[in-house]
Amino acid sequence: MNRMQVLRMNDVIGKLGMSRSTIYERINPASKRYDATFPKPFKLGLSAIGWLEQDIDAWLKAKADNCG
């Protein structure tokens, strides 16, 4: 059985090699760097957000598949 893993911002930064500000720009529709395909975070608490690791992995795989 696959376990769902929640990644926090620092985990996503490490996994993708992107800066915090770049990640926030990717999820902000008002930004020039907005990417509608980038996984949307969800609230874990009052101010904490997280991403499902499988969503980040799928996005990364799709980006890699489009490079070749």
CHARMM internal coordinates of N, CA and C (Angstrom, degrees):
IC EDIT
DIST 1 N 1 CA 1.4527
DIST 1 CA 1 C 1.5270
ANGL 1 N 1 CA 1 C 108.68
DIST 1 C 2 N 1.3325
ANGL 1 CA 1 C 2 N 116.56
DIHE 1 N 1 CA 1 C 2 N 132.83
DIST 2 N 2 CA 1.4586
ANGL 1 C 2 N 2 CA 121.37
DIHE 1 CA 1 C 2 N 2 CA 178.26
DIST 2 CA 2 C 1.5163
ANGL 2 N 2 CA 2 C 110.47
DIHE 1 C 2 N 2 CA 2 C -80.88
DIST 2 C 3 N 1.3160
ANGL 2 CA 2 C 3 N 115.14
DIHE 2 N 2 CA 2 C 3 N 131.73
DIST 3 N 3 CA 1.4567
ANGL 2 C 3 N 3 CA 121.63
DIHE 2 CA 2 C 3 N 3 CA 178.35
DIST 3 CA 3 C 1.5153
ANGL 3 N 3 CA 3 C 109.06
DIHE 2 C 3 N 3 CA 3 C -92.25
DIST 3 C 4 N 1.3159
ANGL 3 CA 3 C 4 N 117.29
DIHE 3 N 3 CA 3 C 4 N 134.47
DIST 4 N 4 CA 1.4522
ANGL 3 C 4 N 4 CA 119.80
DIHE 3 CA 3 C 4 N 4 CA 175.22
DIST 4 CA 4 C 1.5187
ANGL 4 N 4 CA 4 C 108.43
DIHE 3 C 4 N 4 CA 4 C -78.81
DIST 4 C 5 N 1.3210
ANGL 4 CA 4 C 5 N 115.39
DIHE 4 N 4 CA 4 C 5 N 131.26
DIST 5 N 5 CA 1.4561
ANGL 4 C 5 N 5 CA 121.67
DIHE 4 CA 4 C 5 N 5 CA -179.86
DIST 5 CA 5 C 1.5243
ANGL 5 N 5 CA 5 C 108.57
DIHE 4 C 5 N 5 CA 5 C -116.67
DIST 5 C 6 N 1.3178
ANGL 5 CA 5 C 6 N 116.55
DIHE 5 N 5 CA 5 C 6 N 130.37
DIST 6 N 6 CA 1.4574
ANGL 5 C 6 N 6 CA 121.80
DIHE 5 CA 5 C 6 N 6 CA 176.67
DIST 6 CA 6 C 1.5189
ANGL 6 N 6 CA 6 C 108.41
DIHE 5 C 6 N 6 CA 6 C -95.34
DIST 6 C 7 N 1.3273
ANGL 6 CA 6 C 7 N 115.57
DIHE 6 N 6 CA 6 C 7 N 130.06
DIST 7 N 7 CA 1.4583
ANGL 6 C 7 N 7 CA 121.40
DIHE 6 CA 6 C 7 N 7 CA 176.11
DIST 7 CA 7 C 1.5190
ANGL 7 N 7 CA 7 C 109.07
DIHE 6 C 7 N 7 CA 7 C -103.07
DIST 7 C 8 N 1.3084
ANGL 7 CA 7 C 8 N 116.13
DIHE 7 N 7 CA 7 C 8 N 134.50
DIST 8 N 8 CA 1.4620
ANGL 7 C 8 N 8 CA 121.39
DIHE 7 CA 7 C 8 N 8 CA 173.78
DIST 8 CA 8 C 1.5292
ANGL 8 N 8 CA 8 C 107.92
DIHE 7 C 8 N 8 CA 8 C -90.33
DIST 8 C 9 N 1.3184
ANGL 8 CA 8 C 9 N 116.75
DIHE 8 N 8 CA 8 C 9 N 173.16
DIST 9 N 9 CA 1.4628
ANGL 8 C 9 N 9 CA 121.57
DIHE 8 CA 8 C 9 N 9 CA -174.93
DIST 9 CA 9 C 1.5327
ANGL 9 N 9 CA 9 C 112.32
DIHE 8 C 9 N 9 CA 9 C -52.40
DIST 9 C 10 N 1.3200
ANGL 9 CA 9 C 10 N 117.95
DIHE 9 N 9 CA 9 C 10 N -47.84
DIST 10 N 10 CA 1.4695
ANGL 9 C 10 N 10 CA 119.62
DIHE 9 CA 9 C 10 N 10 CA -178.38
DIST 10 CA 10 C 1.5279
ANGL 10 N 10 CA 10 C 111.95
DIHE 9 C 10 N 10 CA 10 C -62.53
DIST 10 C 11 N 1.3300
ANGL 10 CA 10 C 11 N 117.10
DIHE 10 N 10 CA 10 C 11 N -32.55
DIST 11 N 11 CA 1.4667
ANGL 10 C 11 N 11 CA 120.92
DIHE 10 CA 10 C 11 N 11 CA 176.50
DIST 11 CA 11 C 1.5274
ANGL 11 N 11 CA 11 C 110.63
DIHE 10 C 11 N 11 CA 11 C -66.66
DIST 11 C 12 N 1.3353
ANGL 11 CA 11 C 12 N 116.22
DIHE 11 N 11 CA 11 C 12 N -43.03
DIST 12 N 12 CA 1.4700
ANGL 11 C 12 N 12 CA 121.33
DIHE 11 CA 11 C 12 N 12 CA -179.73
DIST 12 CA 12 C 1.5276
ANGL 12 N 12 CA 12 C 109.75
DIHE 11 C 12 N 12 CA 12 C -66.24
DIST 12 C 13 N 1.3258
ANGL 12 CA 12 C 13 N 116.67
DIHE 12 N 12 CA 12 C 13 N -41.96
DIST 13 N 13 CA 1.4669
ANGL 12 C 13 N 13 CA 121.01
DIHE 12 CA 12 C 13 N 13 CA 176.58
DIST 13 CA 13 C 1.5287
ANGL 13 N 13 CA 13 C 109.92
DIHE 12 C 13 N 13 CA 13 C -56.36
DIST 13 C 14 N 1.3215
ANGL 13 CA 13 C 14 N 116.64
DIHE 13 N 13 CA 13 C 14 N -47.79
DIST 14 N 14 CA 1.4597
ANGL 13 C 14 N 14 CA 120.94
DIHE 13 CA 13 C 14 N 14 CA -179.65
DIST 14 CA 14 C 1.5121
ANGL 14 N 14 CA 14 C 113.32
DIHE 13 C 14 N 14 CA 14 C -65.59
DIST 14 C 15 N 1.3104
ANGL 14 CA 14 C 15 N 116.40
DIHE 14 N 14 CA 14 C 15 N -39.47
DIST 15 N 15 CA 1.4668
ANGL 14 C 15 N 15 CA 120.86
DIHE 14 CA 14 C 15 N 15 CA -176.71
DIST 15 CA 15 C 1.5297
ANGL 15 N 15 CA 15 C 111.55
DIHE 14 C 15 N 15 CA 15 C -71.25
DIST 15 C 16 N 1.3424
ANGL 15 CA 15 C 16 N 116.85
DIHE 15 N 15 CA 15 C 16 N -39.30
DIST 16 N 16 CA 1.4606
ANGL 15 C 16 N 16 CA 120.67
DIHE 15 CA 15 C 16 N 16 CA -174.97
DIST 16 CA 16 C 1.5236
ANGL 16 N 16 CA 16 C 113.61
DIHE 15 C 16 N 16 CA 16 C -96.74
DIST 16 C 17 N 1.3194
ANGL 16 CA 16 C 17 N 117.49
DIHE 16 N 16 CA 16 C 17 N -18.76
DIST 17 N 17 CA 1.4596
ANGL 16 C 17 N 17 CA 119.82
DIHE 16 CA 16 C 17 N 17 CA -176.44
DIST 17 CA 17 C 1.5135
ANGL 17 N 17 CA 17 C 112.87
DIHE 16 C 17 N 17 CA 17 C 70.75
DIST 17 C 18 N 1.3225
ANGL 17 CA 17 C 18 N 116.47
DIHE 17 N 17 CA 17 C 18 N 25.16
DIST 18 N 18 CA 1.4665
ANGL 17 C 18 N 18 CA 122.33
DIHE 17 CA 17 C 18 N 18 CA 177.64
DIST 18 CA 18 C 1.5224
ANGL 18 N 18 CA 18 C 108.84
DIHE 17 C 18 N 18 CA 18 C -104.48
DIST 18 C 19 N 1.3184
ANGL 18 CA 18 C 19 N 115.34
DIHE 18 N 18 CA 18 C 19 N 157.59
DIST 19 N 19 CA 1.4579
ANGL 18 C 19 N 19 CA 119.27
DIHE 18 CA 18 C 19 N 19 CA 175.90
DIST 19 CA 19 C 1.5269
ANGL 19 N 19 CA 19 C 109.63
DIHE 18 C 19 N 19 CA 19 C -80.68
DIST 19 C 20 N 1.3030
ANGL 19 CA 19 C 20 N 115.22
DIHE 19 N 19 CA 19 C 20 N 162.18
DIST 20 N 20 CA 1.4625
ANGL 19 C 20 N 20 CA 122.18
DIHE 19 CA 19 C 20 N 20 CA 176.91
DIST 20 CA 20 C 1.5316
ANGL 20 N 20 CA 20 C 110.50
DIHE 19 C 20 N 20 CA 20 C -57.08
DIST 20 C 21 N 1.3371
ANGL 20 CA 20 C 21 N 116.87
DIHE 20 N 20 CA 20 C 21 N -45.25
DIST 21 N 21 CA 1.4641
ANGL 20 C 21 N 21 CA 119.96
DIHE 20 CA 20 C 21 N 21 CA -177.80
DIST 21 CA 21 C 1.5244
ANGL 21 N 21 CA 21 C 111.40
DIHE 20 C 21 N 21 CA 21 C -65.74
DIST 21 C 22 N 1.3288
ANGL 21 CA 21 C 22 N 117.95
DIHE 21 N 21 CA 21 C 22 N -36.58
DIST 22 N 22 CA 1.4617
ANGL 21 C 22 N 22 CA 120.58
DIHE 21 CA 21 C 22 N 22 CA 177.88
DIST 22 CA 22 C 1.5226
ANGL 22 N 22 CA 22 C 110.77
DIHE 21 C 22 N 22 CA 22 C -64.88
DIST 22 C 23 N 1.3172
ANGL 22 CA 22 C 23 N 116.88
DIHE 22 N 22 CA 22 C 23 N -41.51
DIST 23 N 23 CA 1.4670
ANGL 22 C 23 N 23 CA 120.16
DIHE 22 CA 22 C 23 N 23 CA 178.66
DIST 23 CA 23 C 1.5231
ANGL 23 N 23 CA 23 C 110.08
DIHE 22 C 23 N 23 CA 23 C -62.64
DIST 23 C 24 N 1.3332
ANGL 23 CA 23 C 24 N 117.08
DIHE 23 N 23 CA 23 C 24 N -45.25
DIST 24 N 24 CA 1.4637
ANGL 23 C 24 N 24 CA 119.55
DIHE 23 CA 23 C 24 N 24 CA 178.08
DIST 24 CA 24 C 1.5254
ANGL 24 N 24 CA 24 C 111.31
DIHE 23 C 24 N 24 CA 24 C -62.42
DIST 24 C 25 N 1.3291
ANGL 24 CA 24 C 25 N 117.75
DIHE 24 N 24 CA 24 C 25 N -36.74
DIST 25 N 25 CA 1.4641
ANGL 24 C 25 N 25 CA 120.02
DIHE 24 CA 24 C 25 N 25 CA 177.57
DIST 25 CA 25 C 1.5252
ANGL 25 N 25 CA 25 C 111.26
DIHE 24 C 25 N 25 CA 25 C -67.19
DIST 25 C 26 N 1.3215
ANGL 25 CA 25 C 26 N 117.36
DIHE 25 N 25 CA 25 C 26 N -36.39
DIST 26 N 26 CA 1.4702
ANGL 25 C 26 N 26 CA 120.90
DIHE 25 CA 25 C 26 N 26 CA 179.32
DIST 26 CA 26 C 1.5279
ANGL 26 N 26 CA 26 C 112.26
DIHE 25 C 26 N 26 CA 26 C -64.08
DIST 26 C 27 N 1.3413
ANGL 26 CA 26 C 27 N 117.40
DIHE 26 N 26 CA 26 C 27 N -28.08
DIST 27 N 27 CA 1.4720
ANGL 26 C 27 N 27 CA 120.07
DIHE 26 CA 26 C 27 N 27 CA -177.79
DIST 27 CA 27 C 1.5259
ANGL 27 N 27 CA 27 C 112.80
DIHE 26 C 27 N 27 CA 27 C -100.53
DIST 27 C 28 N 1.3368
ANGL 27 CA 27 C 28 N 117.39
DIHE 27 N 27 CA 27 C 28 N 1.80
DIST 28 N 28 CA 1.4642
ANGL 27 C 28 N 28 CA 121.67
DIHE 27 CA 27 C 28 N 28 CA -178.04
DIST 28 CA 28 C 1.5282
ANGL 28 N 28 CA 28 C 110.06
DIHE 27 C 28 N 28 CA 28 C -102.42
DIST 28 C 29 N 1.3359
ANGL 28 CA 28 C 29 N 118.05
DIHE 28 N 28 CA 28 C 29 N 110.02
DIST 29 N 29 CA 1.4693
ANGL 28 C 29 N 29 CA 120.43
DIHE 28 CA 28 C 29 N 29 CA -178.19
DIST 29 CA 29 C 1.5274
ANGL 29 N 29 CA 29 C 113.97
DIHE 28 C 29 N 29 CA 29 C -59.74
DIST 29 C 30 N 1.3261
ANGL 29 CA 29 C 30 N 118.75
DIHE 29 N 29 CA 29 C 30 N -20.77
DIST 30 N 30 CA 1.4610
ANGL 29 C 30 N 30 CA 121.72
DIHE 29 CA 29 C 30 N 30 CA 179.77
DIST 30 CA 30 C 1.5335
ANGL 30 N 30 CA 30 C 112.37
DIHE 29 C 30 N 30 CA 30 C -82.64
DIST 30 C 31 N 1.3201
ANGL 30 CA 30 C 31 N 117.56
DIHE 30 N 30 CA 30 C 31 N -7.81
DIST 31 N 31 CA 1.4657
ANGL 30 C 31 N 31 CA 121.85
DIHE 30 CA 30 C 31 N 31 CA -176.87
DIST 31 CA 31 C 1.5256
ANGL 31 N 31 CA 31 C 111.43
DIHE 30 C 31 N 31 CA 31 C -87.29
DIST 31 C 32 N 1.3297
ANGL 31 CA 31 C 32 N 115.91
DIHE 31 N 31 CA 31 C 32 N 148.65
DIST 32 N 32 CA 1.4662
ANGL 31 C 32 N 32 CA 120.63
DIHE 31 CA 31 C 32 N 32 CA 174.61
DIST 32 CA 32 C 1.5287
ANGL 32 N 32 CA 32 C 110.90
DIHE 31 C 32 N 32 CA 32 C -67.29
DIST 32 C 33 N 1.3189
ANGL 32 CA 32 C 33 N 117.08
DIHE 32 N 32 CA 32 C 33 N -23.42
DIST 33 N 33 CA 1.4682
ANGL 32 C 33 N 33 CA 121.92
DIHE 32 CA 32 C 33 N 33 CA -179.00
DIST 33 CA 33 C 1.5312
ANGL 33 N 33 CA 33 C 112.59
DIHE 32 C 33 N 33 CA 33 C -94.36
DIST 33 C 34 N 1.3198
ANGL 33 CA 33 C 34 N 117.22
DIHE 33 N 33 CA 33 C 34 N 9.92
DIST 34 N 34 CA 1.4699
ANGL 33 C 34 N 34 CA 121.32
DIHE 33 CA 33 C 34 N 34 CA -179.65
DIST 34 CA 34 C 1.5222
ANGL 34 N 34 CA 34 C 110.15
DIHE 33 C 34 N 34 CA 34 C -56.27
DIST 34 C 35 N 1.3155
ANGL 34 CA 34 C 35 N 115.44
DIHE 34 N 34 CA 34 C 35 N 137.14
DIST 35 N 35 CA 1.4638
ANGL 34 C 35 N 35 CA 122.14
DIHE 34 CA 34 C 35 N 35 CA 177.76
DIST 35 CA 35 C 1.5255
ANGL 35 N 35 CA 35 C 107.61
DIHE 34 C 35 N 35 CA 35 C -129.16
DIST 35 C 36 N 1.3208
ANGL 35 CA 35 C 36 N 115.68
DIHE 35 N 35 CA 35 C 36 N 105.54
DIST 36 N 36 CA 1.4670
ANGL 35 C 36 N 36 CA 120.70
DIHE 35 CA 35 C 36 N 36 CA -177.30
DIST 36 CA 36 C 1.5276
ANGL 36 N 36 CA 36 C 112.12
DIHE 35 C 36 N 36 CA 36 C -62.43
DIST 36 C 37 N 1.3274
ANGL 36 CA 36 C 37 N 117.34
DIHE 36 N 36 CA 36 C 37 N -19.33
DIST 37 N 37 CA 1.4643
ANGL 36 C 37 N 37 CA 120.07
DIHE 36 CA 36 C 37 N 37 CA 179.71
DIST 37 CA 37 C 1.5231
ANGL 37 N 37 CA 37 C 112.80
DIHE 36 C 37 N 37 CA 37 C -86.75
DIST 37 C 38 N 1.3241
ANGL 37 CA 37 C 38 N 117.34
DIHE 37 N 37 CA 37 C 38 N -11.83
DIST 38 N 38 CA 1.4681
ANGL 37 C 38 N 38 CA 120.32
DIHE 37 CA 37 C 38 N 38 CA -178.34
DIST 38 CA 38 C 1.5246
ANGL 38 N 38 CA 38 C 108.84
DIHE 37 C 38 N 38 CA 38 C -68.73
DIST 38 C 39 N 1.3221
ANGL 38 CA 38 C 39 N 117.46
DIHE 38 N 38 CA 38 C 39 N 135.31
DIST 39 N 39 CA 1.4715
ANGL 38 C 39 N 39 CA 120.11
DIHE 38 CA 38 C 39 N 39 CA -178.20
DIST 39 CA 39 C 1.5322
ANGL 39 N 39 CA 39 C 112.42
DIHE 38 C 39 N 39 CA 39 C -57.06
DIST 39 C 40 N 1.3064
ANGL 39 CA 39 C 40 N 114.95
DIHE 39 N 39 CA 39 C 40 N 138.30
DIST 40 N 40 CA 1.4637
ANGL 39 C 40 N 40 CA 120.97
DIHE 39 CA 39 C 40 N 40 CA 179.11
DIST 40 CA 40 C 1.5239
ANGL 40 N 40 CA 40 C 109.40
DIHE 39 C 40 N 40 CA 40 C -83.73
DIST 40 C 41 N 1.3202
ANGL 40 CA 40 C 41 N 116.62
DIHE 40 N 40 CA 40 C 41 N 134.80
DIST 41 N 41 CA 1.4619
ANGL 40 C 41 N 41 CA 118.99
DIHE 40 CA 40 C 41 N 41 CA 175.64
DIST 41 CA 41 C 1.5249
ANGL 41 N 41 CA 41 C 110.14
DIHE 40 C 41 N 41 CA 41 C -76.59
DIST 41 C 42 N 1.3071
ANGL 41 CA 41 C 42 N 116.38
DIHE 41 N 41 CA 41 C 42 N 164.56
DIST 42 N 42 CA 1.4607
ANGL 41 C 42 N 42 CA 120.73
DIHE 41 CA 41 C 42 N 42 CA 174.22
DIST 42 CA 42 C 1.5183
ANGL 42 N 42 CA 42 C 108.56
DIHE 41 C 42 N 42 CA 42 C -129.27
DIST 42 C 43 N 1.3200
ANGL 42 CA 42 C 43 N 115.23
DIHE 42 N 42 CA 42 C 43 N 156.38
DIST 43 N 43 CA 1.4612
ANGL 42 C 43 N 43 CA 120.95
DIHE 42 CA 42 C 43 N 43 CA -177.17
DIST 43 CA 43 C 1.5232
ANGL 43 N 43 CA 43 C 110.57
DIHE 42 C 43 N 43 CA 43 C -76.19
DIST 43 C 44 N 1.3252
ANGL 43 CA 43 C 44 N 114.10
DIHE 43 N 43 CA 43 C 44 N 135.32
DIST 44 N 44 CA 1.4584
ANGL 43 C 44 N 44 CA 121.18
DIHE 43 CA 43 C 44 N 44 CA 176.10
DIST 44 CA 44 C 1.5204
ANGL 44 N 44 CA 44 C 110.87
DIHE 43 C 44 N 44 CA 44 C -105.55
DIST 44 C 45 N 1.2972
ANGL 44 CA 44 C 45 N 116.12
DIHE 44 N 44 CA 44 C 45 N -17.76
DIST 45 N 45 CA 1.4606
ANGL 44 C 45 N 45 CA 122.55
DIHE 44 CA 44 C 45 N 45 CA -177.71
DIST 45 CA 45 C 1.5124
ANGL 45 N 45 CA 45 C 108.57
DIHE 44 C 45 N 45 CA 45 C -168.68
DIST 45 C 46 N 1.3128
ANGL 45 CA 45 C 46 N 116.74
DIHE 45 N 45 CA 45 C 46 N -156.03
DIST 46 N 46 CA 1.4592
ANGL 45 C 46 N 46 CA 120.23
DIHE 45 CA 45 C 46 N 46 CA -178.01
DIST 46 CA 46 C 1.5233
ANGL 46 N 46 CA 46 C 112.43
DIHE 45 C 46 N 46 CA 46 C -61.43
DIST 46 C 47 N 1.3161
ANGL 46 CA 46 C 47 N 117.38
DIHE 46 N 46 CA 46 C 47 N -44.53
DIST 47 N 47 CA 1.4626
ANGL 46 C 47 N 47 CA 119.35
DIHE 46 CA 46 C 47 N 47 CA -179.26
DIST 47 CA 47 C 1.5266
ANGL 47 N 47 CA 47 C 113.07
DIHE 46 C 47 N 47 CA 47 C -127.92
DIST 47 C 48 N 1.3071
ANGL 47 CA 47 C 48 N 117.90
DIHE 47 N 47 CA 47 C 48 N -8.33
DIST 48 N 48 CA 1.4652
ANGL 47 C 48 N 48 CA 121.26
DIHE 47 CA 47 C 48 N 48 CA -178.12
DIST 48 CA 48 C 1.5250
ANGL 48 N 48 CA 48 C 111.06
DIHE 47 C 48 N 48 CA 48 C -80.98
DIST 48 C 49 N 1.3351
ANGL 48 CA 48 C 49 N 115.10
DIHE 48 N 48 CA 48 C 49 N 138.52
DIST 49 N 49 CA 1.4589
ANGL 48 C 49 N 49 CA 120.60
DIHE 48 CA 48 C 49 N 49 CA 175.26
DIST 49 CA 49 C 1.5250
ANGL 49 N 49 CA 49 C 108.95
DIHE 48 C 49 N 49 CA 49 C -126.37
DIST 49 C 50 N 1.3203
ANGL 49 CA 49 C 50 N 115.42
DIHE 49 N 49 CA 49 C 50 N 160.34
DIST 50 N 50 CA 1.4551
ANGL 49 C 50 N 50 CA 120.70
DIHE 49 CA 49 C 50 N 50 CA 178.28
DIST 50 CA 50 C 1.5126
ANGL 50 N 50 CA 50 C 110.30
DIHE 49 C 50 N 50 CA 50 C -152.12
DIST 50 C 51 N 1.3091
ANGL 50 CA 50 C 51 N 115.14
DIHE 50 N 50 CA 50 C 51 N 166.73
DIST 51 N 51 CA 1.4529
ANGL 50 C 51 N 51 CA 123.32
DIHE 50 CA 50 C 51 N 51 CA 177.40
DIST 51 CA 51 C 1.5143
ANGL 51 N 51 CA 51 C 108.44
DIHE 50 C 51 N 51 CA 51 C -126.32
DIST 51 C 52 N 1.3109
ANGL 51 CA 51 C 52 N 117.22
DIHE 51 N 51 CA 51 C 52 N 148.32
DIST 52 N 52 CA 1.4574
ANGL 51 C 52 N 52 CA 119.70
DIHE 51 CA 51 C 52 N 52 CA 171.66
DIST 52 CA 52 C 1.5273
ANGL 52 N 52 CA 52 C 107.88
DIHE 51 C 52 N 52 CA 52 C -75.21
DIST 52 C 53 N 1.3218
ANGL 52 CA 52 C 53 N 116.04
DIHE 52 N 52 CA 52 C 53 N 131.36
DIST 53 N 53 CA 1.4630
ANGL 52 C 53 N 53 CA 120.34
DIHE 52 CA 52 C 53 N 53 CA -178.28
DIST 53 CA 53 C 1.5246
ANGL 53 N 53 CA 53 C 111.01
DIHE 52 C 53 N 53 CA 53 C -58.28
DIST 53 C 54 N 1.3277
ANGL 53 CA 53 C 54 N 117.62
DIHE 53 N 53 CA 53 C 54 N -37.21
DIST 54 N 54 CA 1.4647
ANGL 53 C 54 N 54 CA 120.18
DIHE 53 CA 53 C 54 N 54 CA -179.75
DIST 54 CA 54 C 1.5290
ANGL 54 N 54 CA 54 C 111.38
DIHE 53 C 54 N 54 CA 54 C -63.93
DIST 54 C 55 N 1.3352
ANGL 54 CA 54 C 55 N 118.14
DIHE 54 N 54 CA 54 C 55 N -32.50
DIST 55 N 55 CA 1.4662
ANGL 54 C 55 N 55 CA 121.09
DIHE 54 CA 54 C 55 N 55 CA 177.28
DIST 55 CA 55 C 1.5265
ANGL 55 N 55 CA 55 C 111.03
DIHE 54 C 55 N 55 CA 55 C -69.35
DIST 55 C 56 N 1.3353
ANGL 55 CA 55 C 56 N 116.40
DIHE 55 N 55 CA 55 C 56 N -42.83
DIST 56 N 56 CA 1.4663
ANGL 55 C 56 N 56 CA 120.71
DIHE 55 CA 55 C 56 N 56 CA 177.62
DIST 56 CA 56 C 1.5273
ANGL 56 N 56 CA 56 C 109.81
DIHE 55 C 56 N 56 CA 56 C -63.77
DIST 56 C 57 N 1.3267
ANGL 56 CA 56 C 57 N 117.06
DIHE 56 N 56 CA 56 C 57 N -44.13
DIST 57 N 57 CA 1.4679
ANGL 56 C 57 N 57 CA 121.11
DIHE 56 CA 56 C 57 N 57 CA 179.47
DIST 57 CA 57 C 1.5264
ANGL 57 N 57 CA 57 C 111.68
DIHE 56 C 57 N 57 CA 57 C -62.00
DIST 57 C 58 N 1.3351
ANGL 57 CA 57 C 58 N 117.19
DIHE 57 N 57 CA 57 C 58 N -41.80
DIST 58 N 58 CA 1.4667
ANGL 57 C 58 N 58 CA 121.19
DIHE 57 CA 57 C 58 N 58 CA -179.84
DIST 58 CA 58 C 1.5294
ANGL 58 N 58 CA 58 C 110.73
DIHE 57 C 58 N 58 CA 58 C -65.65
DIST 58 C 59 N 1.3316
ANGL 58 CA 58 C 59 N 117.07
DIHE 58 N 58 CA 58 C 59 N -40.70
DIST 59 N 59 CA 1.4660
ANGL 58 C 59 N 59 CA 121.13
DIHE 58 CA 58 C 59 N 59 CA 178.28
DIST 59 CA 59 C 1.5276
ANGL 59 N 59 CA 59 C 109.82
DIHE 58 C 59 N 59 CA 59 C -63.26
DIST 59 C 60 N 1.3243
ANGL 59 CA 59 C 60 N 116.37
DIHE 59 N 59 CA 59 C 60 N -45.43
DIST 60 N 60 CA 1.4580
ANGL 59 C 60 N 60 CA 121.71
DIHE 59 CA 59 C 60 N 60 CA -179.65
DIST 60 CA 60 C 1.5289
ANGL 60 N 60 CA 60 C 110.71
DIHE 59 C 60 N 60 CA 60 C -62.61
DIST 60 C 61 N 1.3249
ANGL 60 CA 60 C 61 N 117.38
DIHE 60 N 60 CA 60 C 61 N -41.98
DIST 61 N 61 CA 1.4686
ANGL 60 C 61 N 61 CA 121.39
DIHE 60 CA 60 C 61 N 61 CA 178.60
DIST 61 CA 61 C 1.5263
ANGL 61 N 61 CA 61 C 110.80
DIHE 60 C 61 N 61 CA 61 C -64.23
DIST 61 C 62 N 1.3351
ANGL 61 CA 61 C 62 N 117.24
DIHE 61 N 61 CA 61 C 62 N -42.10
DIST 62 N 62 CA 1.4660
ANGL 61 C 62 N 62 CA 120.81
DIHE 61 CA 61 C 62 N 62 CA 178.80
DIST 62 CA 62 C 1.5269
ANGL 62 N 62 CA 62 C 110.72
DIHE 61 C 62 N 62 CA 62 C -62.31
DIST 62 C 63 N 1.3237
ANGL 62 CA 62 C 63 N 116.91
DIHE 62 N 62 CA 62 C 63 N -40.27
DIST 63 N 63 CA 1.4713
ANGL 62 C 63 N 63 CA 120.55
DIHE 62 CA 62 C 63 N 63 CA 177.68
DIST 63 CA 63 C 1.5287
ANGL 63 N 63 CA 63 C 110.20
DIHE 62 C 63 N 63 CA 63 C -63.87
DIST 63 C 64 N 1.3226
ANGL 63 CA 63 C 64 N 116.82
DIHE 63 N 63 CA 63 C 64 N -43.82
DIST 64 N 64 CA 1.4634
ANGL 63 C 64 N 64 CA 121.06
DIHE 63 CA 63 C 64 N 64 CA -179.93
DIST 64 CA 64 C 1.5323
ANGL 64 N 64 CA 64 C 110.87
DIHE 63 C 64 N 64 CA 64 C -65.54
DIST 64 C 65 N 1.3284
ANGL 64 CA 64 C 65 N 117.11
DIHE 64 N 64 CA 64 C 65 N -39.85
DIST 65 N 65 CA 1.4653
ANGL 64 C 65 N 65 CA 121.28
DIHE 64 CA 64 C 65 N 65 CA -179.81
DIST 65 CA 65 C 1.5251
ANGL 65 N 65 CA 65 C 111.60
DIHE 64 C 65 N 65 CA 65 C -65.18
DIST 65 C 66 N 1.3364
ANGL 65 CA 65 C 66 N 117.57
DIHE 65 N 65 CA 65 C 66 N -30.59
DIST 66 N 66 CA 1.4615
ANGL 65 C 66 N 66 CA 121.62
DIHE 65 CA 65 C 66 N 66 CA -178.85
DIST 66 CA 66 C 1.5243
ANGL 66 N 66 CA 66 C 112.84
DIHE 65 C 66 N 66 CA 66 C -81.81
DIST 66 C 67 N 1.3124
ANGL 66 CA 66 C 67 N 117.38
DIHE 66 N 66 CA 66 C 67 N -7.62
DIST 67 N 67 CA 1.4713
ANGL 66 C 67 N 67 CA 120.82
DIHE 66 CA 66 C 67 N 67 CA -179.31
DIST 67 CA 67 C 1.5210
ANGL 67 N 67 CA 67 C 112.39
DIHE 66 C 67 N 67 CA 67 C -79.37
DIST 67 C 68 N 1.3039
ANGL 67 CA 67 C 68 N 116.94
DIHE 67 N 67 CA 67 C 68 N -26.08
DIST 68 N 68 CA 1.4589
ANGL 67 C 68 N 68 CA 120.01
DIHE 67 CA 67 C 68 N 68 CA -172.54
DIST 68 CA 68 C 1.4635
ANGL 68 N 68 CA 68 C 113.02
DIHE 67 C 68 N 68 CA 68 C -99.21
END
COOR INIT
IC SEED 1 N 1 CA 1 C
IC BUILD
